[in-house]
Amino acid sequence: MTGRILIVEDEQRIASFVEKGLRANGFTTSVVGDGDTALAWALTGDFDLVVLDLGLPGRDGFSVLRAMREAKVATPVVILTARDSVHDTVAGLEGGADDYMTKPFRFEELLARVRLRLRPADRAPEVTVLRHEDLSLDLRTRRARLPEAVIDLTAREFALLELFLRHPGQVLAREQILSHVWGYDFDPGSNVVDVYVRALRRKIGNDRIRTVRGMGYRLGV
Ligand code: CA
């Protein structure tokens, strides 16, 4: 069984960033963009988890959360907030939220929190080691392994390699890589992807990640 997740977010690009990522990881998603609709949907009890933005048209996220808890709806809630002050966060947690993320965030961080907060039965099956040919990546220890060596990775290198290993043989465009590894708040003109691909190649071998001219990068032939 996969988790059914209600995404409450009025900012279109963030909503679609979160939705695409959750769907790619096997979740079923619905998106709503205002507080009143969000509350109506949350009260149906049809969802296993709610990702809840705080600043919303109509009822704000805190009010949605309070009304859910008053109605005895115990669905786990992960708050998304641009307000990174301790005060708001604590208020959110006291209002019955299970966890929170401060914007901007990387998708993998949100995914980890979503998985953690879902009841075990609602979690999408989780892979712990990704493999491609003789290269493997352990998602728990965050280390890559080749027959001859264990390779330590920085956080970004890890996220980058994870993305490639989840899409073997597929061309990944720079923008796609940026939004996955660096979040939606990236500078599209940045050459940071190229820099990190080079760094990763130095660690795992030059031939594994191919440059596809004018398009992006691909793991494998
Ligand atoms: Ca908002």
py3Dmol code that shows the C-alpha trace and the ligand (Angstrom):
import py3Dmol

protein = """\
ATOM      1  CA  MET A   1       0.000   0.000   0.000  1.00  0.00           C
ATOM      2  CA  THR A   2       1.268   3.457  -0.827  1.00  0.00           C
ATOM      3  CA  GLY A   3       0.635   6.532   1.255  1.00  0.00           C
ATOM      4  CA  ARG A   4      -1.987   9.043   0.185  1.00  0.00           C
ATOM      5  CA  ILE A   5      -0.678  12.525   0.749  1.00  0.00           C
ATOM      6  CA  LEU A   6      -2.559  15.806   0.761  1.00  0.00           C
ATOM      7  CA  ILE A   7      -0.308  18.689  -0.297  1.00  0.00           C
ATOM      8  CA  VAL A   8      -1.595  22.063   0.866  1.00  0.00           C
ATOM      9  CA  GLU A   9       0.419  24.785  -0.827  1.00  0.00           C
ATOM     10  CA  ASP A  10      -0.690  27.908  -2.673  1.00  0.00           C
ATOM     11  CA  GLU A  11       2.606  28.529  -4.421  1.00  0.00           C
ATOM     12  CA  GLN A  12       2.295  26.615  -7.686  1.00  0.00           C
ATOM     13  CA  ARG A  13       5.970  25.854  -8.283  1.00  0.00           C
ATOM     14  CA  ILE A  14       6.463  24.499  -4.774  1.00  0.00           C
ATOM     15  CA  ALA A  15       3.257  22.456  -4.964  1.00  0.00           C
ATOM     16  CA  SER A  16       4.322  20.844  -8.228  1.00  0.00           C
ATOM     17  CA  PHE A  17       7.903  20.329  -6.977  1.00  0.00           C
ATOM     18  CA  VAL A  18       6.567  18.449  -3.956  1.00  0.00           C
ATOM     19  CA  GLU A  19       3.933  16.571  -5.926  1.00  0.00           C
ATOM     20  CA  LYS A  20       6.320  15.384  -8.648  1.00  0.00           C
ATOM     21  CA  GLY A  21       8.812  14.198  -6.081  1.00  0.00           C
ATOM     22  CA  LEU A  22       6.283  12.325  -3.963  1.00  0.00           C
ATOM     23  CA  ARG A  23       4.726  10.656  -7.001  1.00  0.00           C
ATOM     24  CA  ALA A  24       8.145   9.589  -8.249  1.00  0.00           C
ATOM     25  CA  ASN A  25       8.594   7.908  -4.878  1.00  0.00           C
ATOM     26  CA  GLY A  26       5.396   5.933  -5.130  1.00  0.00           C
ATOM     27  CA  PHE A  27       2.962   8.099  -3.191  1.00  0.00           C
ATOM     28  CA  THR A  28      -0.517   9.102  -4.279  1.00  0.00           C
ATOM     29  CA  THR A  29      -0.973  12.868  -4.047  1.00  0.00           C
ATOM     30  CA  SER A  30      -3.676  15.534  -4.124  1.00  0.00           C
ATOM     31  CA  VAL A  31      -2.941  19.256  -4.115  1.00  0.00           C
ATOM     32  CA  VAL A  32      -5.085  22.070  -2.751  1.00  0.00           C
ATOM     33  CA  GLY A  33      -4.144  25.748  -2.630  1.00  0.00           C
ATOM     34  CA  ASP A  34      -6.301  27.321   0.060  1.00  0.00           C
ATOM     35  CA  GLY A  35      -7.011  26.724   3.722  1.00  0.00           C
ATOM     36  CA  ASP A  36     -10.751  26.114   3.587  1.00  0.00           C
ATOM     37  CA  THR A  37     -10.535  23.440   0.897  1.00  0.00           C
ATOM     38  CA  ALA A  38      -7.573  21.947   2.707  1.00  0.00           C
ATOM     39  CA  LEU A  39      -9.570  21.568   5.894  1.00  0.00           C
ATOM     40  CA  ALA A  40     -12.559  20.065   4.084  1.00  0.00           C
ATOM     41  CA  TRP A  41     -10.311  17.490   2.421  1.00  0.00           C
ATOM     42  CA  ALA A  42      -8.313  16.741   5.546  1.00  0.00           C
ATOM     43  CA  LEU A  43     -11.517  16.083   7.476  1.00  0.00           C
ATOM     44  CA  THR A  44     -12.527  13.328   5.037  1.00  0.00           C
ATOM     45  CA  GLY A  45      -9.865  11.151   6.648  1.00  0.00           C
ATOM     46  CA  ASP A  46      -8.892   9.940   3.164  1.00  0.00           C
ATOM     47  CA  PHE A  47      -5.240  10.857   3.599  1.00  0.00           C
ATOM     48  CA  ASP A  48      -2.358   9.211   5.402  1.00  0.00           C
ATOM     49  CA  LEU A  49      -0.396  12.434   5.779  1.00  0.00           C
ATOM     50  CA  VAL A  50      -0.802  16.166   5.140  1.00  0.00           C
ATOM     51  CA  VAL A  51       2.005  18.450   3.961  1.00  0.00           C
ATOM     52  CA  LEU A  52       0.750  21.820   5.124  1.00  0.00           C
ATOM     53  CA  ASP A  53       1.954  25.283   4.160  1.00  0.00           C
ATOM     54  CA  LEU A  54       1.283  27.959   6.792  1.00  0.00           C
ATOM     55  CA  GLY A  55       0.701  31.061   4.673  1.00  0.00           C
ATOM     56  CA  LEU A  56      -2.446  30.276   2.701  1.00  0.00           C
ATOM     57  CA  PRO A  57      -5.359  32.223   1.224  1.00  0.00           C
ATOM     58  CA  GLY A  58      -8.404  32.020   3.471  1.00  0.00           C
ATOM     59  CA  ARG A  59      -7.791  30.006   6.606  1.00  0.00           C
ATOM     60  CA  ASP A  60      -4.057  29.830   7.382  1.00  0.00           C
ATOM     61  CA  GLY A  61      -2.191  26.596   8.054  1.00  0.00           C
ATOM     62  CA  PHE A  62      -2.305  26.933  11.832  1.00  0.00           C
ATOM     63  CA  SER A  63      -6.082  27.270  11.712  1.00  0.00           C
ATOM     64  CA  VAL A  64      -6.396  24.226   9.431  1.00  0.00           C
ATOM     65  CA  LEU A  65      -4.263  22.222  11.819  1.00  0.00           C
ATOM     66  CA  ARG A  66      -6.169  23.323  14.925  1.00  0.00           C
ATOM     67  CA  ALA A  67      -9.526  22.546  13.313  1.00  0.00           C
ATOM     68  CA  MET A  68      -8.276  19.097  12.259  1.00  0.00           C
ATOM     69  CA  ARG A  69      -7.140  18.274  15.770  1.00  0.00           C
ATOM     70  CA  GLU A  70     -10.343  19.671  17.309  1.00  0.00           C
ATOM     71  CA  ALA A  71     -12.272  17.358  14.994  1.00  0.00           C
ATOM     72  CA  LYS A  72     -10.105  14.479  16.285  1.00  0.00           C
ATOM     73  CA  VAL A  73      -8.491  13.900  12.904  1.00  0.00           C
ATOM     74  CA  ALA A  74      -5.112  12.448  13.844  1.00  0.00           C
ATOM     75  CA  THR A  75      -3.567  12.363  10.346  1.00  0.00           C
ATOM     76  CA  PRO A  76       0.151  13.211  10.633  1.00  0.00           C
ATOM     77  CA  VAL A  77       0.962  16.750   9.516  1.00  0.00           C
ATOM     78  CA  VAL A  78       4.295  18.056   8.242  1.00  0.00           C
ATOM     79  CA  ILE A  79       4.305  21.841   8.164  1.00  0.00           C
ATOM     80  CA  LEU A  80       6.024  23.749   5.362  1.00  0.00           C
ATOM     81  CA  THR A  81       6.902  27.217   6.385  1.00  0.00           C
ATOM     82  CA  ALA A  82       8.769  30.222   5.117  1.00  0.00           C
ATOM     83  CA  ARG A  83       8.583  31.636   8.612  1.00  0.00           C
ATOM     84  CA  ASP A  84      11.637  30.156  10.166  1.00  0.00           C
ATOM     85  CA  SER A  85      11.299  31.834  13.533  1.00  0.00           C
ATOM     86  CA  VAL A  86      11.358  29.562  16.536  1.00  0.00           C
ATOM     87  CA  HIS A  87       8.127  31.104  17.756  1.00  0.00           C
ATOM     88  CA  ASP A  88       6.057  30.015  14.753  1.00  0.00           C
ATOM     89  CA  THR A  89       7.585  26.593  14.677  1.00  0.00           C
ATOM     90  CA  VAL A  90       6.899  25.934  18.326  1.00  0.00           C
ATOM     91  CA  ALA A  91       3.348  27.263  17.936  1.00  0.00           C
ATOM     92  CA  GLY A  92       2.907  24.859  15.031  1.00  0.00           C
ATOM     93  CA  LEU A  93       4.133  21.878  16.956  1.00  0.00           C
ATOM     94  CA  GLU A  94       1.972  22.757  19.944  1.00  0.00           C
ATOM     95  CA  GLY A  95      -0.985  23.065  17.586  1.00  0.00           C
ATOM     96  CA  GLY A  96      -0.583  19.382  16.807  1.00  0.00           C
ATOM     97  CA  ALA A  97       1.893  19.220  13.918  1.00  0.00           C
ATOM     98  CA  ASP A  98       4.192  16.234  13.831  1.00  0.00           C
ATOM     99  CA  ASP A  99       7.089  17.861  12.079  1.00  0.00           C
ATOM    100  CA  TYR A 100       8.042  20.921  10.079  1.00  0.00           C
ATOM    101  CA  MET A 101      10.278  21.999   7.210  1.00  0.00           C
ATOM    102  CA  THR A 102      11.588  25.493   6.699  1.00  0.00           C
ATOM    103  CA  LYS A 103      11.574  26.803   3.133  1.00  0.00           C
ATOM    104  CA  PRO A 104      13.646  26.564   1.071  1.00  0.00           C
ATOM    105  CA  PHE A 105      14.189  22.847   1.463  1.00  0.00           C
ATOM    106  CA  ARG A 106      15.581  19.982  -0.557  1.00  0.00           C
ATOM    107  CA  PHE A 107      13.074  17.399  -1.675  1.00  0.00           C
ATOM    108  CA  GLU A 108      15.040  14.578  -0.041  1.00  0.00           C
ATOM    109  CA  GLU A 109      14.689  16.284   3.340  1.00  0.00           C
ATOM    110  CA  LEU A 110      10.937  16.465   2.967  1.00  0.00           C
ATOM    111  CA  LEU A 111      10.786  12.868   1.766  1.00  0.00           C
ATOM    112  CA  ALA A 112      12.702  11.687   4.822  1.00  0.00           C
ATOM    113  CA  ARG A 113      10.259  13.482   7.124  1.00  0.00           C
ATOM    114  CA  VAL A 114       7.219  12.210   5.267  1.00  0.00           C
ATOM    115  CA  ARG A 115       8.488   8.647   5.493  1.00  0.00           C
ATOM    116  CA  LEU A 116       9.271   9.044   9.157  1.00  0.00           C
ATOM    117  CA  ARG A 117       5.823  10.393  10.019  1.00  0.00           C
ATOM    118  CA  LEU A 118       3.759   7.908   8.050  1.00  0.00           C
ATOM    119  CA  ARG A 119       2.556   4.869   9.900  1.00  0.00           C
ATOM    120  CA  PRO A 120       4.718   1.919   8.834  1.00  0.00           C
ATOM    121  CA  ALA A 121       1.844   0.338   6.885  1.00  0.00           C
ATOM    122  CA  ASP A 122       1.453   3.500   4.794  1.00  0.00           C
ATOM    123  CA  ARG A 123       5.096   3.849   3.868  1.00  0.00           C
ATOM    124  CA  ALA A 124       6.102   3.213   0.300  1.00  0.00           C
ATOM    125  CA  PRO A 125       8.531   0.301   0.215  1.00  0.00           C
ATOM    126  CA  GLU A 126      11.917   1.700   0.967  1.00  0.00           C
ATOM    127  CA  VAL A 127      15.064   0.667  -0.821  1.00  0.00           C
ATOM    128  CA  THR A 128      18.205   0.968   1.257  1.00  0.00           C
ATOM    129  CA  VAL A 129      20.886   0.142  -1.298  1.00  0.00           C
ATOM    130  CA  LEU A 130      20.857   1.405  -4.885  1.00  0.00           C
ATOM    131  CA  ARG A 131      23.022  -0.372  -7.459  1.00  0.00           C
ATOM    132  CA  HIS A 132      24.321   0.153 -10.938  1.00  0.00           C
ATOM    133  CA  GLU A 133      26.777  -2.360 -12.367  1.00  0.00           C
ATOM    134  CA  ASP A 134      29.455  -2.761  -9.689  1.00  0.00           C
ATOM    135  CA  LEU A 135      28.680   0.551  -7.989  1.00  0.00           C
ATOM    136  CA  SER A 136      26.367   0.619  -5.005  1.00  0.00           C
ATOM    137  CA  LEU A 137      25.129   3.353  -2.722  1.00  0.00           C
ATOM    138  CA  ASP A 138      23.948   2.658   0.809  1.00  0.00           C
ATOM    139  CA  LEU A 139      21.207   5.163   1.661  1.00  0.00           C
ATOM    140  CA  ARG A 140      21.637   4.682   5.394  1.00  0.00           C
ATOM    141  CA  THR A 141      25.391   5.098   5.694  1.00  0.00           C
ATOM    142  CA  ARG A 142      25.447   7.486   2.679  1.00  0.00           C
ATOM    143  CA  ARG A 143      28.533   5.756   1.356  1.00  0.00           C
ATOM    144  CA  ALA A 144      29.192   4.504  -2.139  1.00  0.00           C
ATOM    145  CA  ARG A 145      30.969   1.252  -2.733  1.00  0.00           C
ATOM    146  CA  LEU A 146      33.022  -0.106  -5.593  1.00  0.00           C
ATOM    147  CA  PRO A 147      34.591  -3.572  -5.535  1.00  0.00           C
ATOM    148  CA  GLU A 148      37.928  -2.025  -4.636  1.00  0.00           C
ATOM    149  CA  ALA A 149      36.870   0.792  -2.340  1.00  0.00           C
ATOM    150  CA  VAL A 150      34.376   2.433  -0.037  1.00  0.00           C
ATOM    151  CA  ILE A 151      33.816   6.036  -1.046  1.00  0.00           C
ATOM    152  CA  ASP A 152      32.863   8.860   1.281  1.00  0.00           C
ATOM    153  CA  LEU A 153      30.613  11.477  -0.273  1.00  0.00           C
ATOM    154  CA  THR A 154      29.649  14.996   0.669  1.00  0.00           C
ATOM    155  CA  ALA A 155      25.922  15.636   1.203  1.00  0.00           C
ATOM    156  CA  ARG A 156      25.475  17.089  -2.290  1.00  0.00           C
ATOM    157  CA  GLU A 157      27.527  14.369  -3.961  1.00  0.00           C
ATOM    158  CA  PHE A 158      25.397  11.816  -2.190  1.00  0.00           C
ATOM    159  CA  ALA A 159      22.152  13.470  -3.319  1.00  0.00           C
ATOM    160  CA  LEU A 160      23.493  13.721  -6.864  1.00  0.00           C
ATOM    161  CA  LEU A 161      24.583  10.094  -7.025  1.00  0.00           C
ATOM    162  CA  GLU A 162      21.290   8.962  -5.512  1.00  0.00           C
ATOM    163  CA  LEU A 163      19.420  10.819  -8.240  1.00  0.00           C
ATOM    164  CA  PHE A 164      21.510   9.190 -10.986  1.00  0.00           C
ATOM    165  CA  LEU A 165      21.116   5.743  -9.469  1.00  0.00           C
ATOM    166  CA  ARG A 166      17.351   6.154  -9.298  1.00  0.00           C
ATOM    167  CA  HIS A 167      17.287   6.988 -13.022  1.00  0.00           C
ATOM    168  CA  PRO A 168      19.909   4.742 -14.670  1.00  0.00           C
ATOM    169  CA  GLY A 169      20.300   5.152 -18.414  1.00  0.00           C
ATOM    170  CA  GLN A 170      18.119   8.243 -18.386  1.00  0.00           C
ATOM    171  CA  VAL A 171      19.323  11.669 -19.486  1.00  0.00           C
ATOM    172  CA  LEU A 172      18.896  14.135 -16.644  1.00  0.00           C
ATOM    173  CA  ALA A 173      18.805  17.792 -17.628  1.00  0.00           C
ATOM    174  CA  ARG A 174      20.778  20.289 -15.562  1.00  0.00           C
ATOM    175  CA  GLU A 175      17.584  22.014 -14.389  1.00  0.00           C
ATOM    176  CA  GLN A 176      16.161  18.678 -13.288  1.00  0.00           C
ATOM    177  CA  ILE A 177      19.308  17.905 -11.329  1.00  0.00           C
ATOM    178  CA  LEU A 178      19.374  21.390  -9.807  1.00  0.00           C
ATOM    179  CA  SER A 179      15.806  21.212  -8.582  1.00  0.00           C
ATOM    180  CA  HIS A 180      16.315  17.754  -7.122  1.00  0.00           C
ATOM    181  CA  VAL A 181      19.630  18.233  -5.421  1.00  0.00           C
ATOM    182  CA  TRP A 182      19.628  21.946  -4.674  1.00  0.00           C
ATOM    183  CA  GLY A 183      15.900  22.522  -4.227  1.00  0.00           C
ATOM    184  CA  TYR A 184      13.578  24.782  -6.184  1.00  0.00           C
ATOM    185  CA  ASP A 185      15.381  27.913  -5.088  1.00  0.00           C
ATOM    186  CA  PHE A 186      18.329  27.471  -7.391  1.00  0.00           C
ATOM    187  CA  ASP A 187      19.902  29.912  -9.799  1.00  0.00           C
ATOM    188  CA  PRO A 188      19.215  28.440 -13.265  1.00  0.00           C
ATOM    189  CA  GLY A 189      22.408  29.995 -14.663  1.00  0.00           C
ATOM    190  CA  SER A 190      24.583  28.257 -12.125  1.00  0.00           C
ATOM    191  CA  ASN A 191      27.271  25.797 -13.223  1.00  0.00           C
ATOM    192  CA  VAL A 192      27.183  24.029  -9.877  1.00  0.00           C
ATOM    193  CA  VAL A 193      25.865  20.805 -11.472  1.00  0.00           C
ATOM    194  CA  ASP A 194      28.883  20.546 -13.747  1.00  0.00           C
ATOM    195  CA  VAL A 195      31.214  21.194 -10.857  1.00  0.00           C
ATOM    196  CA  TYR A 196      29.625  18.462  -8.750  1.00  0.00           C
ATOM    197  CA  VAL A 197      29.454  15.957 -11.597  1.00  0.00           C
ATOM    198  CA  ARG A 198      33.194  16.438 -12.062  1.00  0.00           C
ATOM    199  CA  ALA A 199      33.776  15.918  -8.361  1.00  0.00           C
ATOM    200  CA  LEU A 200      31.641  12.798  -8.380  1.00  0.00           C
ATOM    201  CA  ARG A 201      33.466  11.415 -11.420  1.00  0.00           C
ATOM    202  CA  ARG A 202      36.756  11.824  -9.620  1.00  0.00           C
ATOM    203  CA  LYS A 203      35.404   9.614  -6.855  1.00  0.00           C
ATOM    204  CA  ILE A 204      33.479   6.931  -8.742  1.00  0.00           C
ATOM    205  CA  GLY A 205      35.338   6.858 -12.068  1.00  0.00           C
ATOM    206  CA  ASN A 206      35.118   9.005 -15.169  1.00  0.00           C
ATOM    207  CA  ASP A 207      33.086   6.707 -17.415  1.00  0.00           C
ATOM    208  CA  ARG A 208      30.044   6.108 -15.301  1.00  0.00           C
ATOM    209  CA  ILE A 209      28.371   9.470 -15.775  1.00  0.00           C
ATOM    210  CA  ARG A 210      28.251  10.500 -19.415  1.00  0.00           C
ATOM    211  CA  THR A 211      27.844  14.009 -20.708  1.00  0.00           C
ATOM    212  CA  VAL A 212      25.025  14.201 -23.254  1.00  0.00           C
ATOM    213  CA  ARG A 213      25.852  17.294 -25.249  1.00  0.00           C
ATOM    214  CA  GLY A 214      23.237  20.022 -25.034  1.00  0.00           C
ATOM    215  CA  MET A 215      20.995  17.898 -22.854  1.00  0.00           C
ATOM    216  CA  GLY A 216      22.540  16.928 -19.562  1.00  0.00           C
ATOM    217  CA  TYR A 217      24.030  13.855 -17.952  1.00  0.00           C
ATOM    218  CA  ARG A 218      23.311  10.165 -17.901  1.00  0.00           C
ATOM    219  CA  LEU A 219      24.409   7.284 -15.699  1.00  0.00           C
ATOM    220  CA  GLY A 220      25.577   4.386 -17.854  1.00  0.00           C
ATOM    221  CA  VAL A 221      25.554   3.978 -21.625  1.00  0.00           C
TER     222      VAL A 221
END
"""
ligand_1 = """\
1
CA
Ca 2.083 30.015 1.015
"""
view = py3Dmol.view(width=600, height=400)
view.addModel(protein, "pdb")
view.setStyle({"model": 0}, {"cartoon": {"style": "trace"}})
view.addModel(ligand_1, "xyz")
view.setStyle({"model": 1}, {"stick": {}})
view.zoomTo()
view.show()
